[in-house]
Amino acid sequence: MTGRLDGPQFVSFRIEVRASSPTADELAKLAESAKRVCYVTRTLSAEPKIEVVVS
């Protein structure tokens, strides 16, 4: 995984997957399906509220 910084924040992430099986096309379809149910992808896509509590 790599990310691109713009000042103090990331503006993009890139996840690269290499595998001999399934094929690249099959893997791309699986990854696209997984994005719909991935908690991390869904959370980051929705710009979650971040709360910092100091006690």
N, CA and C atoms as a LAMMPS dump frame, in Angstrom:
ITEM: TIMESTEP
0
ITEM: NUMBER OF ATOMS
165
ITEM: BOX BOUNDS ff ff ff
-5.0000000000000000e+02 5.0000000000000000e+02
-5.0000000000000000e+02 5.0000000000000000e+02
-5.0000000000000000e+02 5.0000000000000000e+02
ITEM: ATOMS id mol type element x y z
1 1 1 N 0.855 -1.168 0
2 1 2 C 0 0 0
3 1 3 C 0.9 1.23 0
4 2 1 N 0.525 2.198 -0.772
5 2 2 C 1.216 3.484 -0.79
6 2 3 C 0.176 4.582 -0.658
7 3 1 N 0.623 5.735 -0.261
8 3 2 C -0.267 6.875 -0.146
9 3 3 C 0.413 8.115 -0.682
10 4 1 N -0.374 9.111 -1.017
11 4 2 C 0.165 10.371 -1.515
12 4 3 C -0.207 11.47 -0.538
13 5 1 N 0.803 12.174 -0.062
14 5 2 C 0.602 13.259 0.896
15 5 3 C 0.445 14.581 0.17
16 6 1 N -0.426 15.417 0.705
17 6 2 C -0.563 16.793 0.252
18 6 3 C -0.531 17.636 1.514
19 7 1 N 0.642 18.127 1.866
20 7 2 C 0.778 18.849 3.12
21 7 3 C 0.621 17.901 4.289
22 8 1 N -0.27 18.22 5.215
23 8 2 C -0.393 17.41 6.424
24 8 3 C -1.384 16.239 6.319
25 9 1 N -1.815 15.894 5.127
26 9 2 C -2.809 14.81 5.037
27 9 3 C -2.586 13.958 3.802
28 10 1 N -3.107 12.756 3.85
29 10 2 C -3.093 11.879 2.672
30 10 3 C -4.225 12.293 1.744
31 11 1 N -3.962 12.335 0.451
32 11 2 C -5.007 12.645 -0.523
33 11 3 C -5.378 11.416 -1.347
34 12 1 N -4.574 10.363 -1.241
35 12 2 C -4.918 9.129 -1.953
36 12 3 C -4.159 7.957 -1.353
37 13 1 N -4.712 6.781 -1.585
38 13 2 C -4.079 5.525 -1.205
39 13 3 C -4.094 4.618 -2.422
40 14 1 N -3.086 3.78 -2.552
41 14 2 C -3.043 2.803 -3.637
42 14 3 C -2.7 1.456 -3.024
43 15 1 N -3.539 0.48 -3.302
44 15 2 C -3.315 -0.888 -2.84
45 15 3 C -3.061 -1.727 -4.075
46 16 1 N -1.894 -2.334 -4.14
47 16 2 C -1.527 -3.148 -5.297
48 16 3 C -1.519 -4.617 -4.892
49 17 1 N -2.223 -5.428 -5.676
50 17 2 C -2.34 -6.856 -5.391
51 17 3 C -1.736 -7.639 -6.545
52 18 1 N -0.859 -8.565 -6.23
53 18 2 C -0.264 -9.442 -7.244
54 18 3 C -0.552 -10.88 -6.863
55 19 1 N -1.016 -11.646 -7.83
56 19 2 C -1.319 -13.053 -7.581
57 19 3 C -1.271 -13.813 -8.892
58 20 1 N -0.892 -15.073 -8.826
59 20 2 C -0.875 -15.893 -10.035
60 20 3 C -2.23 -16.548 -10.276
61 21 1 N -3.009 -16.663 -9.221
62 21 2 C -4.335 -17.243 -9.354
63 21 3 C -5.206 -16.64 -8.275
64 22 1 N -6.374 -16.168 -8.531
65 22 2 C -7.071 -16.118 -9.808
66 22 3 C -6.406 -15.12 -10.766
67 23 1 N -6.924 -15.05 -11.982
68 23 2 C -6.364 -14.146 -12.985
69 23 3 C -6.569 -12.692 -12.55
70 24 1 N -5.849 -11.784 -13.191
71 24 2 C -5.966 -10.363 -12.861
72 24 3 C -7.394 -9.865 -13.045
73 25 1 N -8.054 -10.283 -14.122
74 25 2 C -9.442 -9.855 -14.349
75 25 3 C -10.375 -10.387 -13.267
76 26 1 N -10.195 -11.656 -12.915
77 26 2 C -11.031 -12.242 -11.862
78 26 3 C -10.771 -11.549 -10.529
79 27 1 N -9.501 -11.277 -10.257
80 27 2 C -9.137 -10.62 -9.013
81 27 3 C -9.708 -9.201 -8.944
82 28 1 N -9.696 -8.486 -10.06
83 28 2 C -10.267 -7.139 -10.108
84 28 3 C -11.76 -7.175 -9.794
85 29 1 N -12.472 -8.156 -10.324
86 29 2 C -13.905 -8.294 -10.034
87 29 3 C -14.134 -8.598 -8.559
88 30 1 N -13.301 -9.472 -7.993
89 30 2 C -13.427 -9.798 -6.572
90 30 3 C -13.151 -8.573 -5.707
91 31 1 N -12.122 -7.799 -6.057
92 31 2 C -11.777 -6.608 -5.286
93 31 3 C -12.905 -5.587 -5.344
94 32 1 N -13.499 -5.416 -6.51
95 32 2 C -14.611 -4.469 -6.654
96 32 3 C -15.789 -4.887 -5.776
97 33 1 N -16.086 -6.177 -5.747
98 33 2 C -17.168 -6.678 -4.888
99 33 3 C -16.833 -6.481 -3.414
100 34 1 N -15.58 -6.705 -3.056
101 34 2 C -15.165 -6.592 -1.655
102 34 3 C -15.265 -5.161 -1.155
103 35 1 N -15.044 -4.172 -2.026
104 35 2 C -15.119 -2.771 -1.613
105 35 3 C -16.491 -2.42 -1.055
106 36 1 N -17.538 -3.073 -1.535
107 36 2 C -18.891 -2.77 -1.068
108 36 3 C -19.125 -3.192 0.375
109 37 1 N -18.366 -4.184 0.859
110 37 2 C -18.588 -4.686 2.211
111 37 3 C -17.392 -4.472 3.14
112 38 1 N -16.342 -3.846 2.641
113 38 2 C -15.137 -3.617 3.439
114 38 3 C -15.378 -2.474 4.419
115 39 1 N -15.238 -2.743 5.702
116 39 2 C -15.473 -1.723 6.718
117 39 3 C -14.509 -0.551 6.574
118 40 1 N -13.246 -0.811 6.267
119 40 2 C -12.261 0.262 6.155
120 40 3 C -12.565 1.141 4.948
121 41 1 N -12.809 0.54 3.79
122 41 2 C -13.114 1.308 2.588
123 41 3 C -14.364 2.146 2.781
124 42 1 N -15.401 1.553 3.334
125 42 2 C -16.654 2.282 3.533
126 42 3 C -16.483 3.421 4.537
127 43 1 N -15.722 3.188 5.596
128 43 2 C -15.508 4.215 6.61
129 43 3 C -14.721 5.393 6.036
130 44 1 N -13.628 5.111 5.342
131 44 2 C -12.813 6.189 4.787
132 44 3 C -13.535 6.942 3.676
133 45 1 N -14.381 6.266 2.92
134 45 2 C -15.126 6.912 1.842
135 45 3 C -16.18 7.881 2.37
136 46 1 N -16.66 7.649 3.576
137 46 2 C -17.728 8.467 4.149
138 46 3 C -17.212 9.643 4.974
139 47 1 N -15.902 9.887 4.978
140 47 2 C -15.31 10.961 5.777
141 47 3 C -15.843 10.939 7.211
142 48 1 N -15.416 9.958 7.989
143 48 2 C -15.963 9.797 9.33
144 48 3 C -15.594 10.963 10.256
145 49 1 N -16.455 11.191 11.218
146 49 2 C -16.172 12.171 12.267
147 49 3 C -15.054 11.61 13.124
148 50 1 N -14.077 12.422 13.447
149 50 2 C -12.982 11.995 14.317
150 50 3 C -13.065 12.819 15.595
151 51 1 N -13.138 12.132 16.695
152 51 2 C -13.25 12.804 17.999
153 51 3 C -12 12.502 18.814
154 52 1 N -11.383 13.523 19.342
155 52 2 C -10.224 13.368 20.216
156 52 3 C -10.658 13.739 21.629
157 53 1 N -10.501 12.818 22.547
158 53 2 C -10.883 13.051 23.936
159 53 3 C -9.629 13.009 24.792
160 54 1 N -9.364 14.075 25.486
161 54 2 C -8.221 14.136 26.392
162 54 3 C -8.76 14.138 27.809
163 55 1 N -8.277 13.216 28.617
164 55 2 C -8.775 13.164 30.002
165 55 3 C -7.635 13.077 30.986
